[in-house]
């Protein structure tokens, strides 16, 4: 029952992610612009004050147009009012719902006390991660307006857990994990001048390291992300020269890697250590 409820909430937040990503990008396009038109547009794009609208014709959407997945299917992916294609994908809503449900099923930190606090924070992280992945896939950018709040939440979570557990290791181990990922990416960024990895990936490394929890898990996140990025680039390899010159966003691979590490990190590392001993 709880899994079903979380899946529904995930669908709702997935719909929120679609709106959030589009509005953040449109707001970025208005950066530096002045005048009444720009001011009015900013108000329309506000997540707090703005109403849901079609990104093509600007028509305000009714409640029946906002039902996750179902509205998209009924409308066949087109706006009810202008019949233009809806850029939002129902896959985002489905992915968020699936992540919510899977996280509950795989959660190994308990669902009482500090474990419940961590799980609620984790759901927020998942929403942010999906938004970052969608933004990076569409515009090859991990915006600070998403990365910085997640960094702040990660810092708060680490501090609360350390205080709750009366443990210094719960504080310095995640900090060391963040230093490993951030430091590794920062070196790559400096050596390549930003050609091998983007600045957004470097900043995101702090969040990933804090959530990974230890330097070893941080290194494992880097390994899994590199593996996922390599697999995703294989189709481009078979497209020849044109495919190899195409940019491939690394953010989604990083986010997928840290999700795997948070949910299944302990058994994966234990299995690998036992394999080495044998």
NUKE-822057 format. One record per residue (C-alpha): x, y, z; residue in one letter. Coordinates in Angstrom, 3 decimals, decimal comma. Example, Ala and Ser with C-alpha at 12.3 -4.5 7.8 and 13.67 -1.06 7.14 Angstrom:
REM residues 2
+----------+----------+----------+------+
!       px !       py !       pz ! resn !
+----------+----------+----------+------+
!   12,300 !   -4,500 !    7,800 !    A !
!   13,670 !   -1,060 !    7,140 !    S !
+----------+----------+----------+------+
//
This chain:
REM residues 278
+----------+----------+----------+------+
!       px !       py !       pz ! resn !
+----------+----------+----------+------+
!    0,000 !    0,000 !    0,000 !    X !
!    2,790 !    2,411 !    0,959 !    X !
!    4,650 !    1,616 !   -2,250 !    X !
!    1,535 !    2,438 !   -4,293 !    X !
!    1,061 !    5,740 !   -2,455 !    X !
!    4,700 !    6,666 !   -2,979 !    X !
!    4,440 !    5,762 !   -6,668 !    X !
!    1,463 !    8,118 !   -7,032 !    X !
!    3,331 !   10,885 !   -5,235 !    X !
!    6,268 !   10,183 !   -7,529 !    X !
!    4,051 !   10,664 !  -10,582 !    X !
!    2,830 !   13,988 !   -9,182 !    X !
!    6,343 !   15,197 !   -8,438 !    X !
!    7,444 !   13,986 !  -11,869 !    X !
!    4,862 !   16,322 !  -13,362 !    X !
!    6,271 !   19,066 !  -11,136 !    X !
!    9,763 !   18,288 !  -12,487 !    X !
!    8,587 !   18,775 !  -16,071 !    X !
!    7,208 !   22,204 !  -15,193 !    X !
!   10,216 !   23,133 !  -13,054 !    X !
!   12,791 !   22,317 !  -15,716 !    X !
!   11,001 !   24,275 !  -18,427 !    X !
!   10,411 !   27,291 !  -16,184 !    X !
!   14,018 !   27,384 !  -14,984 !    X !
!   15,263 !   27,358 !  -18,559 !    X !
!   12,840 !   30,068 !  -19,635 !    X !
!   13,834 !   32,175 !  -16,631 !    X !
!   17,490 !   31,758 !  -17,572 !    X !
!   16,686 !   33,027 !  -21,059 !    X !
!   15,293 !   36,207 !  -19,463 !    X !
!   18,453 !   36,859 !  -17,442 !    X !
!   19,581 !   40,463 !  -17,812 !    X !
!   16,485 !   41,561 !  -19,706 !    X !
!   14,566 !   44,566 !  -18,384 !    X !
!   11,217 !   46,175 !  -19,066 !    X !
!    7,556 !   45,505 !  -18,387 !    X !
!    7,358 !   42,604 !  -20,836 !    X !
!   10,256 !   40,783 !  -19,190 !    X !
!    8,867 !   41,491 !  -15,706 !    X !
!    5,458 !   40,126 !  -16,684 !    X !
!    7,069 !   37,054 !  -18,200 !    X !
!    9,065 !   36,414 !  -15,027 !    X !
!    5,872 !   36,530 !  -12,989 !    X !
!    4,209 !   34,069 !  -15,355 !    X !
!    7,189 !   31,729 !  -15,007 !    X !
!    7,291 !   31,871 !  -11,211 !    X !
!    6,867 !   28,469 !   -9,574 !    X !
!    4,941 !   30,129 !   -6,729 !    X !
!    2,787 !   32,656 !   -8,568 !    X !
!    2,658 !   31,389 !  -12,142 !    X !
!   -0,163 !   29,191 !  -13,429 !    X !
!    0,380 !   26,028 !  -15,421 !    X !
!    0,456 !   26,879 !  -19,118 !    X !
!    1,151 !   25,417 !  -22,517 !    X !
!    4,799 !   26,193 !  -23,408 !    X !
!    3,765 !   26,756 !  -27,030 !    X !
!    0,642 !   28,942 !  -26,949 !    X !
!    0,769 !   30,089 !  -23,322 !    X !
!   -2,838 !   29,049 !  -22,617 !    X !
!   -3,507 !   28,300 !  -18,959 !    X !
!   -4,088 !   24,603 !  -18,407 !    X !
!   -7,144 !   23,203 !  -16,666 !    X !
!   -7,000 !   20,549 !  -13,950 !    X !
!   -7,974 !   17,857 !  -16,454 !    X !
!   -4,852 !   18,718 !  -18,470 !    X !
!   -2,532 !   18,139 !  -15,507 !    X !
!   -3,206 !   14,543 !  -14,516 !    X !
!    0,200 !   12,789 !  -14,673 !    X !
!    0,628 !   10,442 !  -17,654 !    X !
!   -3,137 !   10,058 !  -18,192 !    X !
!   -3,638 !   13,581 !  -19,578 !    X !
!   -0,697 !   13,111 !  -21,959 !    X !
!   -2,149 !    9,811 !  -23,209 !    X !
!   -5,681 !   11,222 !  -23,671 !    X !
!   -4,346 !   14,266 !  -25,524 !    X !
!   -1,923 !   12,082 !  -27,506 !    X !
!    0,968 !   14,273 !  -26,523 !    X !
!   -0,590 !   17,480 !  -27,917 !    X !
!   -1,911 !   20,664 !  -26,348 !    X !
!   -5,722 !   20,694 !  -26,073 !    X !
!   -5,836 !   24,326 !  -27,219 !    X !
!   -3,214 !   24,818 !  -29,949 !    X !
!   -2,647 !   21,139 !  -30,882 !    X !
!    1,129 !   21,646 !  -30,805 !    X !
!    3,291 !   18,833 !  -29,461 !    X !
!    3,781 !   18,860 !  -25,683 !    X !
!    7,539 !   18,897 !  -24,968 !    X !
!    7,071 !   17,351 !  -21,508 !    X !
!    7,594 !   13,604 !  -21,451 !    X !
!    5,444 !   11,193 !  -19,417 !    X !
!    8,626 !    9,140 !  -18,999 !    X !
!    9,811 !   11,744 !  -16,491 !    X !
!    6,681 !   11,210 !  -14,404 !    X !
!    6,929 !    7,424 !  -14,676 !    X !
!   10,630 !    7,455 !  -13,792 !    X !
!   10,026 !    9,569 !  -10,685 !    X !
!    7,182 !    7,326 !   -9,558 !    X !
!    9,336 !    4,247 !  -10,094 !    X !
!   12,254 !    5,767 !   -8,164 !    X !
!    9,988 !    6,612 !   -5,214 !    X !
!    8,614 !    3,074 !   -5,082 !    X !
!   11,962 !    1,321 !   -5,582 !    X !
!   13,616 !    3,514 !   -2,961 !    X !
!   11,072 !    2,455 !   -0,360 !    X !
!   11,504 !   -1,215 !   -1,245 !    X !
!   15,319 !   -1,006 !   -1,167 !    X !
!   15,729 !    1,382 !    1,797 !    X !
!   18,094 !   -0,177 !    4,338 !    X !
!   18,521 !    2,685 !    6,825 !    X !
!   15,258 !    2,123 !    8,671 !    X !
!   12,055 !    4,165 !    8,577 !    X !
!   12,007 !    5,476 !   12,120 !    X !
!   13,986 !    8,204 !   13,822 !    X !
!   16,908 !    9,464 !   11,769 !    X !
!   16,248 !    6,803 !    9,128 !    X !
!   12,843 !    8,327 !    8,379 !    X !
!   14,449 !   11,782 !    8,205 !    X !
!   17,009 !   10,470 !    5,705 !    X !
!   14,304 !    8,822 !    3,606 !    X !
!   12,244 !   12,002 !    3,371 !    X !
!   15,394 !   13,909 !    2,389 !    X !
!   16,113 !   11,192 !   -0,156 !    X !
!   12,755 !   11,728 !   -1,850 !    X !
!   13,635 !   15,417 !   -2,197 !    X !
!   17,014 !   14,444 !   -3,640 !    X !
!   15,299 !   12,167 !   -6,162 !    X !
!   13,084 !   15,011 !   -7,389 !    X !
!   16,150 !   17,216 !   -7,755 !    X !
!   18,127 !   14,457 !   -9,468 !    X !
!   15,410 !   13,828 !  -12,047 !    X !
!   15,189 !   17,573 !  -12,719 !    X !
!   18,969 !   17,792 !  -13,155 !    X !
!   19,028 !   14,780 !  -15,468 !    X !
!   16,245 !   16,169 !  -17,667 !    X !
!   17,870 !   19,619 !  -17,802 !    X !
!   21,262 !   18,141 !  -18,678 !    X !
!   19,813 !   15,892 !  -21,371 !    X !
!   17,961 !   18,790 !  -22,988 !    X !
!   20,433 !   21,655 !  -22,623 !    X !
!   23,775 !   20,097 !  -21,550 !    X !
!   23,824 !   22,044 !  -18,307 !    X !
!   23,480 !   21,390 !  -14,575 !    X !
!   22,071 !   24,707 !  -13,292 !    X !
!   23,308 !   26,138 !   -9,997 !    X !
!   19,704 !   26,872 !   -9,022 !    X !
!   19,220 !   23,124 !   -8,666 !    X !
!   22,690 !   22,032 !   -7,567 !    X !
!   23,156 !   24,550 !   -4,735 !    X !
!   19,888 !   23,779 !   -2,858 !    X !
!   20,679 !   20,061 !   -3,077 !    X !
!   24,160 !   20,772 !   -1,716 !    X !
!   22,659 !   22,660 !    1,206 !    X !
!   20,223 !   19,841 !    1,932 !    X !
!   23,036 !   17,273 !    1,799 !    X !
!   25,098 !   19,297 !    4,299 !    X !
!   22,112 !   19,635 !    6,648 !    X !
!   21,394 !   15,910 !    6,409 !    X !
!   24,978 !   14,956 !    7,252 !    X !
!   25,033 !   17,297 !   10,259 !    X !
!   21,673 !   16,077 !   11,594 !    X !
!   22,678 !   12,420 !   11,245 !    X !
!   26,035 !   13,052 !   12,949 !    X !
!   24,348 !   14,836 !   15,873 !    X !
!   21,624 !   12,205 !   16,128 !    X !
!   24,157 !    9,359 !   16,198 !    X !
!   26,690 !   11,262 !   18,329 !    X !
!   29,311 !   10,182 !   15,820 !    X !
!   32,219 !   12,180 !   14,391 !    X !
!   32,702 !    9,527 !   11,699 !    X !
!   29,187 !   10,261 !   10,408 !    X !
!   30,464 !   13,782 !    9,792 !    X !
!   33,979 !   13,395 !    8,435 !    X !
!   33,430 !   10,278 !    6,307 !    X !
!   30,790 !   11,937 !    4,069 !    X !
!   32,993 !   15,046 !    3,948 !    X !
!   35,887 !   12,878 !    2,796 !    X !
!   33,641 !   11,255 !    0,189 !    X !
!   32,689 !   14,699 !   -1,102 !    X !
!   36,363 !   15,708 !   -1,202 !    X !
!   37,215 !   12,616 !   -3,268 !    X !
!   34,589 !   13,175 !   -5,973 !    X !
!   34,869 !   16,970 !   -6,042 !    X !
!   38,671 !   16,835 !   -6,041 !    X !
!   38,839 !   14,254 !   -8,821 !    X !
!   36,444 !   16,185 !  -11,039 !    X !
!   38,125 !   19,509 !  -10,250 !    X !
!   41,483 !   18,128 !  -11,388 !    X !
!   39,937 !   16,808 !  -14,605 !    X !
!   38,273 !   20,163 !  -15,209 !    X !
!   41,515 !   22,082 !  -14,690 !    X !
!   43,620 !   19,779 !  -16,856 !    X !
!   41,153 !   19,726 !  -19,734 !    X !
!   40,012 !   23,335 !  -19,493 !    X !
!   36,443 !   22,110 !  -19,137 !    X !
!   36,550 !   19,833 !  -22,192 !    X !
!   36,444 !   16,515 !  -20,337 !    X !
!   33,955 !   17,460 !  -17,670 !    X !
!   31,737 !   20,483 !  -17,045 !    X !
!   31,723 !   22,863 !  -14,127 !    X !
!   28,263 !   21,679 !  -13,133 !    X !
!   29,551 !   18,127 !  -12,741 !    X !
!   32,332 !   19,405 !  -10,463 !    X !
!   29,852 !   21,224 !   -8,204 !    X !
!   27,497 !   18,252 !   -8,213 !    X !
!   30,390 !   16,117 !   -6,948 !    X !
!   29,958 !   17,598 !   -3,463 !    X !
!   26,358 !   16,401 !   -3,248 !    X !
!   27,236 !   12,976 !   -4,622 !    X !
!   30,124 !   12,506 !   -2,201 !    X !
!   28,082 !   13,538 !    0,833 !    X !
!   25,348 !   11,099 !   -0,122 !    X !
!   27,789 !    8,307 !   -0,962 !    X !
!   28,987 !    8,594 !    2,624 !    X !
!   32,598 !    7,389 !    2,446 !    X !
!   35,669 !    7,849 !    0,200 !    X !
!   35,404 !    4,236 !   -0,991 !    X !
!   31,774 !    4,693 !   -1,998 !    X !
!   32,728 !    7,991 !   -3,625 !    X !
!   35,284 !    6,204 !   -5,792 !    X !
!   32,662 !    3,566 !   -6,603 !    X !
!   30,260 !    6,302 !   -7,727 !    X !
!   32,937 !    7,600 !  -10,110 !    X !
!   33,488 !    4,059 !  -11,433 !    X !
!   29,782 !    3,348 !  -11,972 !    X !
!   29,226 !    6,747 !  -13,584 !    X !
!   32,149 !    6,223 !  -15,961 !    X !
!   30,839 !    2,762 !  -16,824 !    X !
!   27,330 !    4,098 !  -17,474 !    X !
!   28,706 !    6,975 !  -19,549 !    X !
!   30,748 !    4,534 !  -21,636 !    X !
!   27,730 !    2,315 !  -22,257 !    X !
!   25,593 !    5,301 !  -23,265 !    X !
!   28,276 !    6,460 !  -25,717 !    X !
!   28,426 !    3,125 !  -27,566 !    X !
!   25,535 !    3,988 !  -29,951 !    X !
!   27,384 !    7,186 !  -30,897 !    X !
!   30,487 !    5,135 !  -31,724 !    X !
!   28,598 !    3,116 !  -34,337 !    X !
!   27,342 !    6,309 !  -35,953 !    X !
!   30,897 !    7,085 !  -37,045 !    X !
!   32,621 !   10,441 !  -36,960 !    X !
!   29,377 !   12,428 !  -36,664 !    X !
!   28,358 !   10,432 !  -33,635 !    X !
!   31,729 !   10,714 !  -31,904 !    X !
!   31,699 !   14,498 !  -32,158 !    X !
!   28,304 !   14,740 !  -30,440 !    X !
!   28,312 !   15,849 !  -26,802 !    X !
!   27,079 !   13,328 !  -24,257 !    X !
!   25,879 !   14,755 !  -20,918 !    X !
!   27,610 !   13,111 !  -17,960 !    X !
!   25,166 !   14,333 !  -15,308 !    X !
!   22,566 !   11,551 !  -15,737 !    X !
!   25,296 !    8,901 !  -15,396 !    X !
!   26,539 !   10,503 !  -12,168 !    X !
!   23,035 !   10,703 !  -10,757 !    X !
!   22,257 !    7,105 !  -11,672 !    X !
!   25,507 !    5,995 !  -10,032 !    X !
!   24,784 !    7,713 !   -6,721 !    X !
!   21,235 !    6,299 !   -6,662 !    X !
!   22,664 !    2,797 !   -7,064 !    X !
!   25,261 !    3,490 !   -4,369 !    X !
!   22,782 !    4,854 !   -1,811 !    X !
!   20,262 !    2,044 !   -2,309 !    X !
!   22,544 !   -0,924 !   -2,952 !    X !
!   26,050 !    0,281 !   -2,130 !    X !
!   26,708 !   -1,898 !    0,909 !    X !
!   25,834 !   -5,266 !   -0,713 !    X !
!   27,711 !   -4,327 !   -3,892 !    X !
!   30,903 !   -3,435 !   -2,002 !    X !
!   30,582 !   -6,514 !    0,251 !    X !
!   30,181 !   -8,747 !   -2,801 !    X !
!   33,226 !   -7,217 !   -4,477 !    X !
!   35,363 !   -7,554 !   -1,331 !    X !
!   34,400 !  -11,202 !   -0,967 !    X !
!   35,231 !  -11,730 !   -4,625 !    X !
!   38,733 !  -10,300 !   -4,056 !    X !
!   39,274 !  -12,506 !   -0,985 !    X !
!   38,362 !  -15,595 !   -2,955 !    X !
+----------+----------+----------+------+
//
